[in-house]
Amino acid sequence: MSFRPIHDLHRRRLGRNIGLGLVLVALVSIVFGLTIVKVSNGGNIEAFDHVARPALVPKGEE
C-alpha cells in the first residue's frame, strides 16, 4: 500500500499554521509575563468591587 506524496497546498498550510501558533504562544507569553510582574510588585492591587475606596478620594473632599 503506497501513500500519495503531500501536496504543496498542505505544506504551505502547515507552515502558516505553525507561524500562527508561534504568534499565539508569544502573545500568551507576553500577557502571562505582564501578569506575573504586576502581581509580584504587590502594592495597591485594587479591583472594581462596588465599594468606595478612600485611596481614590482627593484630599480636599474628605
C-alpha positions as CSV (number, residue, x, y, z in Angstrom):
1,M,0.0,0.0,0.0
2,S,1.6,3.3,-1.0
3,F,0.7,6.7,0.2
4,R,0.4,9.7,-2.1
5,P,3.0,12.5,-1.6
6,I,2.0,15.5,0.4
7,H,0.5,18.2,-1.9
8,D,2.1,21.7,-2.0
9,L,-1.0,23.3,-0.6
10,H,-0.9,21.2,2.5
11,R,2.8,22.0,3.0
12,R,2.1,25.8,2.8
13,R,-0.9,25.5,5.1
14,L,1.3,23.6,7.7
15,G,3.8,26.5,7.5
16,R,1.1,29.1,8.1
17,N,-0.4,27.1,11.0
18,I,3.0,26.8,12.7
19,G,3.6,30.5,12.2
20,L,0.2,31.4,13.7
21,G,0.8,29.0,16.6
22,L,4.1,30.7,17.4
23,V,2.4,34.1,17.3
24,L,-0.3,33.0,19.7
25,V,2.3,31.4,22.0
26,A,4.2,34.7,22.0
27,L,1.1,36.7,22.8
28,V,0.1,34.4,25.7
29,S,3.7,34.6,27.0
30,I,3.6,38.4,27.0
31,V,0.3,38.6,28.8
32,F,1.4,36.0,31.3
33,G,4.7,37.8,31.9
34,L,2.9,41.1,32.4
35,T,0.5,39.5,34.8
36,I,3.4,38.0,36.9
37,V,5.2,41.3,37.0
38,K,2.0,43.1,38.1
39,V,1.2,40.6,40.8
40,S,4.8,40.3,42.1
41,N,5.1,44.0,42.5
42,G,2.3,44.0,45.1
43,G,1.4,47.4,46.3
44,N,-2.1,48.7,45.5
45,I,-3.9,46.0,43.6
46,E,-7.4,47.2,43.8
47,A,-10.2,45.9,41.7
48,F,-13.7,47.1,41.0
49,D,-15.7,45.7,43.9
50,H,-18.6,48.2,44.1
51,V,-17.4,49.9,47.3
52,A,-15.9,53.3,47.9
53,R,-12.2,53.3,48.2
54,P,-10.6,56.0,50.3
55,A,-7.4,55.9,48.3
56,L,-9.2,57.3,45.3
57,V,-10.9,60.2,47.0
58,P,-9.0,63.5,46.5
59,K,-7.5,65.1,49.6
60,G,-9.9,68.1,49.6
61,E,-13.1,66.1,49.6
62,E,-12.6,64.1,52.7
